Amino acid sequence: QVQLVESGGGLVQAGGSLRLSCAASRRIFSFHAMGWYRQAPGKQRELVADITNLGRTNYADSVRGRFTISGDNAKNTVYLQMNSLEPEDTAVYYCNGDGMRVTAWDLPNNYWGQGTQVTVSS
C-alpha cells in the first residue's frame, strides 16, 4: 500500500500563487498518470491537471495558462504550481495516482490523497 500526502494549500488573495505538493509514502514501481483534482462545495470533483509517466500534461480549460503540473520521479512527488489564482479556484484539491503499481507484483490501482484546502479571497 501507499499513501499520497498533499501539502501546500492555504488562504491566498486573488492574483496570488500557491504550490501544491503530493508525495508518495514509498517508492512507486510504475504509474500511468499522476493528477490533481478539485472539489468545491456543492460541485462534483473535477480534473485540474495530470501528467503521464511519459511527461505528457493535460489541463482543464479553466486553469490552462495559469497552473503548471510537474513531477520529480526521484522524490516520488508531483507538484501543482498555481498562479493568478481566482476565487473560483477555491476548493479542496486532491492528488490522484492512476494505474499505480507499488511493486512489480501489484496490479494497477487508483490512489487518492486526503485533500488540501485552497481558499482564494477576492
FENTALIN-V369518 format. One record per pair of residues at least 24 apart in sequence whose C-alpha atoms are under 10 Angstrom apart, sorted by the first residue. I is the first residue (numbers start at 0). J is the second residue. D is the distance in Angstrom with one decimal. If there is no record, write none. Layout:
i->I j->J d->D
i->I j->J d->D
//
This chain:
i->0 j->24 d->9.0
i->0 j->25 d->8.7
i->0 j->27 d->10.0
i->0 j->100 d->9.3
i->0 j->101 d->6.8
i->0 j->102 d->9.2
i->0 j->105 d->9.5
i->0 j->110 d->9.4
i->1 j->25 d->6.3
i->1 j->26 d->8.6
i->1 j->27 d->8.3
i->1 j->99 d->9.5
i->1 j->100 d->9.5
i->1 j->101 d->7.0
i->1 j->110 d->8.0
i->1 j->111 d->9.7
i->1 j->112 d->9.9
i->2 j->96 d->9.9
i->2 j->110 d->7.7
i->2 j->111 d->7.8
i->2 j->112 d->6.8
i->2 j->113 d->8.9
i->3 j->75 d->9.6
i->3 j->76 d->9.0
i->3 j->77 d->10.0
i->3 j->93 d->9.3
i->3 j->94 d->6.9
i->3 j->95 d->7.7
i->3 j->96 d->8.0
i->3 j->110 d->7.3
i->3 j->111 d->6.4
i->3 j->112 d->4.6
i->3 j->113 d->7.6
i->3 j->114 d->9.3
i->4 j->76 d->9.3
i->4 j->93 d->9.3
i->4 j->94 d->7.8
i->4 j->111 d->8.8
i->4 j->112 d->5.5
i->4 j->113 d->6.9
i->4 j->114 d->8.0
i->4 j->115 d->9.1
i->5 j->35 d->10.0
i->5 j->76 d->9.5
i->5 j->77 d->9.4
i->5 j->78 d->9.3
i->5 j->92 d->8.4
i->5 j->93 d->7.4
i->5 j->94 d->6.7
i->5 j->111 d->9.8
i->5 j->112 d->6.4
i->5 j->113 d->7.2
i->5 j->114 d->6.3
i->5 j->115 d->6.2
i->5 j->116 d->9.8
i->6 j->78 d->9.6
i->6 j->92 d->9.7
i->6 j->94 d->9.9
i->6 j->113 d->9.9
i->6 j->114 d->8.4
i->6 j->115 d->6.4
i->6 j->116 d->9.2
i->7 j->78 d->9.6
i->7 j->79 d->9.4
i->7 j->80 d->9.9
i->7 j->115 d->7.5
i->7 j->116 d->8.8
i->7 j->117 d->8.6
i->8 j->90 d->9.9
i->8 j->91 d->8.6
i->8 j->92 d->8.1
i->8 j->114 d->9.1
i->8 j->115 d->5.4
i->8 j->116 d->5.3
i->8 j->117 d->5.0
i->8 j->118 d->8.0
i->9 j->89 d->9.9
i->9 j->115 d->8.0
i->9 j->116 d->6.1
i->9 j->117 d->5.1
i->9 j->118 d->6.1
i->9 j->119 d->8.4
i->10 j->89 d->9.2
i->10 j->116 d->8.3
i->10 j->117 d->6.2
i->10 j->118 d->4.7
i->10 j->119 d->5.9
i->10 j->120 d->7.4
i->11 j->84 d->8.1
i->11 j->85 d->9.4
i->11 j->86 d->9.4
i->11 j->89 d->9.7
i->11 j->117 d->7.9
i->11 j->118 d->6.4
i->11 j->119 d->5.0
i->11 j->120 d->6.3
i->11 j->121 d->9.1
i->12 j->83 d->9.5
i->12 j->84 d->7.6
i->12 j->85 d->8.1
i->12 j->86 d->8.2
i->12 j->118 d->8.3
i->12 j->119 d->5.4
i->12 j->120 d->4.8
i->12 j->121 d->6.2
i->13 j->82 d->9.5
i->13 j->83 d->7.0
i->13 j->84 d->5.3
i->13 j->85 d->5.0
i->13 j->86 d->6.3
i->13 j->87 d->9.5
i->13 j->88 d->9.4
i->13 j->118 d->9.4
i->13 j->119 d->5.7
i->13 j->120 d->5.7
i->13 j->121 d->5.3
i->14 j->81 d->9.9
i->14 j->82 d->7.1
i->14 j->83 d->4.2
i->14 j->84 d->4.9
i->14 j->85 d->6.4
i->14 j->86 d->9.2
i->14 j->119 d->8.7
i->14 j->120 d->9.4
i->14 j->121 d->8.9
i->15 j->81 d->8.3
i->15 j->82 d->6.2
i->15 j->83 d->5.5
i->15 j->84 d->5.5
i->15 j->85 d->8.3
i->15 j->119 d->8.3
i->15 j->120 d->9.7
i->16 j->65 d->9.5
i->16 j->66 d->9.4
i->16 j->80 d->7.5
i->16 j->81 d->5.4
i->16 j->82 d->4.4
i->16 j->83 d->6.2
i->16 j->84 d->6.2
i->16 j->85 d->9.8
i->16 j->119 d->9.6
i->17 j->66 d->9.6
i->17 j->79 d->8.2
i->17 j->80 d->6.2
i->17 j->81 d->5.2
i->17 j->82 d->6.8
i->17 j->83 d->9.3
i->17 j->84 d->8.2
i->17 j->117 d->8.6
i->18 j->66 d->9.4
i->18 j->67 d->9.4
i->18 j->68 d->9.7
i->18 j->78 d->6.9
i->18 j->79 d->5.6
i->18 j->80 d->4.5
i->18 j->81 d->5.9
i->18 j->82 d->8.5
i->19 j->68 d->9.4
i->19 j->77 d->8.4
i->19 j->78 d->5.5
i->19 j->79 d->5.0
i->19 j->80 d->6.4
i->19 j->81 d->7.9
i->19 j->92 d->8.7
i->19 j->93 d->9.8
i->19 j->94 d->9.4
i->19 j->115 d->8.5
i->19 j->117 d->9.4
i->20 j->68 d->9.9
i->20 j->69 d->9.7
i->20 j->70 d->9.4
i->20 j->76 d->6.8
i->20 j->77 d->5.9
i->20 j->78 d->4.6
i->20 j->79 d->6.5
i->20 j->80 d->8.8
i->20 j->94 d->8.6
i->20 j->115 d->9.8
i->21 j->70 d->9.3
i->21 j->75 d->8.3
i->21 j->76 d->5.4
i->21 j->77 d->5.2
i->21 j->78 d->6.3
i->21 j->79 d->8.6
i->21 j->93 d->8.8
i->21 j->94 d->6.3
i->21 j->95 d->8.8
i->21 j->96 d->9.9
i->21 j->112 d->7.9
i->21 j->114 d->9.7
i->21 j->115 d->9.9
i->22 j->70 d->9.9
i->22 j->71 d->9.6
i->22 j->74 d->7.5
i->22 j->75 d->5.9
i->22 j->76 d->4.4
i->22 j->77 d->6.7
i->22 j->78 d->8.8
i->22 j->94 d->9.0
i->22 j->112 d->9.2
i->23 j->74 d->8.3
i->23 j->75 d->5.6
i->23 j->76 d->6.3
i->23 j->77 d->8.9
i->23 j->94 d->10.0
i->23 j->96 d->9.2
i->23 j->101 d->9.9
i->23 j->112 d->9.2
i->24 j->74 d->10.0
i->24 j->75 d->8.2
i->24 j->76 d->9.5
i->25 j->74 d->9.3
i->25 j->75 d->7.6
i->25 j->101 d->8.0
i->26 j->72 d->9.0
i->26 j->73 d->8.6
i->26 j->74 d->8.1
i->26 j->75 d->6.3
i->26 j->76 d->9.8
i->26 j->100 d->10.0
i->26 j->101 d->7.2
i->26 j->102 d->8.6
i->27 j->72 d->8.9
i->27 j->73 d->9.9
i->27 j->75 d->7.0
i->27 j->99 d->7.4
i->27 j->100 d->6.5
i->27 j->101 d->4.7
i->27 j->102 d->6.7
i->27 j->103 d->9.2
i->28 j->99 d->7.8
i->28 j->100 d->5.6
i->28 j->101 d->5.1
i->28 j->102 d->5.0
i->28 j->103 d->6.1
i->28 j->104 d->9.3
i->28 j->105 d->9.0
i->29 j->97 d->9.9
i->29 j->98 d->8.0
i->29 j->99 d->5.8
i->29 j->100 d->5.2
i->29 j->101 d->6.9
i->29 j->102 d->7.8
i->29 j->103 d->8.0
i->29 j->105 d->9.9
i->29 j->107 d->8.6
i->30 j->96 d->7.1
i->30 j->97 d->6.3
i->30 j->98 d->5.1
i->30 j->99 d->4.1
i->30 j->100 d->6.0
i->30 j->101 d->8.4
i->30 j->107 d->7.6
i->30 j->108 d->8.8
i->30 j->109 d->9.4
i->31 j->96 d->7.8
i->31 j->97 d->5.7
i->31 j->98 d->4.9
i->31 j->99 d->6.5
i->31 j->100 d->9.0
i->31 j->107 d->8.6
i->31 j->108 d->9.8
i->31 j->109 d->9.8
i->32 j->56 d->9.3
i->32 j->95 d->8.3
i->32 j->96 d->6.2
i->32 j->97 d->5.2
i->32 j->98 d->6.9
i->32 j->99 d->7.9
i->32 j->109 d->9.9
i->33 j->68 d->9.4
i->33 j->69 d->9.4
i->33 j->70 d->8.4
i->33 j->76 d->9.3
i->33 j->77 d->7.1
i->33 j->78 d->9.7
i->33 j->94 d->7.4
i->33 j->95 d->5.7
i->33 j->96 d->4.7
i->33 j->97 d->6.1
i->33 j->98 d->8.9
i->33 j->99 d->8.8
i->33 j->109 d->9.9
i->33 j->110 d->9.5
i->34 j->58 d->9.7
i->34 j->68 d->8.1
i->34 j->69 d->9.6
i->34 j->70 d->9.9
i->34 j->77 d->8.0
i->34 j->78 d->9.1
i->34 j->79 d->9.0
i->34 j->93 d->8.3
i->34 j->94 d->5.9
i->34 j->95 d->5.1
i->34 j->96 d->6.5
i->34 j->97 d->7.8
i->34 j->111 d->9.6
i->35 j->68 d->8.4
i->35 j->77 d->9.0
i->35 j->78 d->8.8
i->35 j->79 d->7.6
i->35 j->92 d->6.6
i->35 j->93 d->5.6
i->35 j->94 d->4.7
i->35 j->95 d->6.1
i->35 j->96 d->9.0
i->35 j->111 d->9.6
i->35 j->112 d->9.7
i->35 j->114 d->9.8
i->36 j->90 d->9.5
i->36 j->91 d->8.3
i->36 j->92 d->5.6
i->36 j->93 d->5.1
i->36 j->94 d->6.4
i->36 j->95 d->7.3
i->36 j->111 d->9.7
i->36 j->114 d->9.2
i->37 j->88 d->8.6
i->37 j->89 d->8.7
i->37 j->90 d->5.8
i->37 j->91 d->5.4
i->37 j->92 d->4.2
i->37 j->93 d->5.8
i->37 j->94 d->8.7
i->37 j->114 d->8.5
i->37 j->115 d->9.3
i->37 j->116 d->9.3
i->37 j->117 d->9.3
i->38 j->88 d->9.5
i->38 j->89 d->8.6
i->38 j->90 d->5.2
i->38 j->91 d->5.3
i->38 j->92 d->6.6
i->38 j->93 d->8.1
i->38 j->114 d->9.5
i->38 j->116 d->9.6
i->39 j->87 d->8.8
i->39 j->88 d->8.3
i->39 j->89 d->6.6
i->39 j->90 d->4.3
i->39 j->91 d->6.4
i->39 j->92 d->8.8
i->39 j->116 d->9.7
i->39 j->117 d->9.7
i->40 j->89 d->9.1
i->40 j->90 d->7.2
i->40 j->91 d->8.6
i->42 j->90 d->9.5
i->44 j->90 d->9.4
i->44 j->91 d->9.1
i->44 j->92 d->9.1
i->44 j->93 d->9.0
i->45 j->92 d->9.6
i->45 j->93 d->9.7
i->46 j->92 d->9.7
i->46 j->93 d->9.4
i->46 j->95 d->9.7
i->47 j->79 d->9.4
i->47 j->88 d->10.0
i->47 j->92 d->8.8
i->47 j->93 d->9.5
i->48 j->79 d->8.2
i->48 j->94 d->10.0
i->49 j->77 d->9.4
i->49 j->79 d->9.4
i->49 j->94 d->9.5
i->49 j->95 d->8.7
i->49 j->96 d->9.5
i->49 j->97 d->9.7
i->50 j->77 d->8.7
i->51 j->97 d->9.1
i->61 j->87 d->9.4
i->61 j->88 d->9.0
i->62 j->88 d->8.7
i->84 j->117 d->9.9
i->84 j->118 d->9.4
i->84 j->119 d->6.8
i->84 j->120 d->9.2
i->84 j->121 d->9.8
i->85 j->118 d->9.2
i->85 j->119 d->6.1
i->85 j->120 d->7.8
i->85 j->121 d->7.6
i->86 j->117 d->9.7
i->86 j->118 d->7.3
i->86 j->119 d->4.7
i->86 j->120 d->5.7
i->86 j->121 d->6.0
i->87 j->118 d->9.1
i->87 j->119 d->7.6
i->87 j->120 d->9.4
i->87 j->121 d->9.6
i->88 j->117 d->7.5
i->88 j->118 d->7.4
i->88 j->119 d->6.7
i->88 j->120 d->9.8
i->89 j->116 d->7.8
i->89 j->117 d->5.4
i->89 j->118 d->4.6
i->89 j->119 d->5.5
i->89 j->120 d->8.4
i->90 j->114 d->9.6
i->90 j->115 d->8.5
i->90 j->116 d->6.1
i->90 j->117 d->5.5
i->90 j->118 d->6.6
i->90 j->119 d->8.9
i->91 j->115 d->5.4
i->91 j->116 d->4.4
i->91 j->117 d->6.0
i->91 j->118 d->8.5
i->92 j->116 d->6.2
i->92 j->117 d->7.0
//
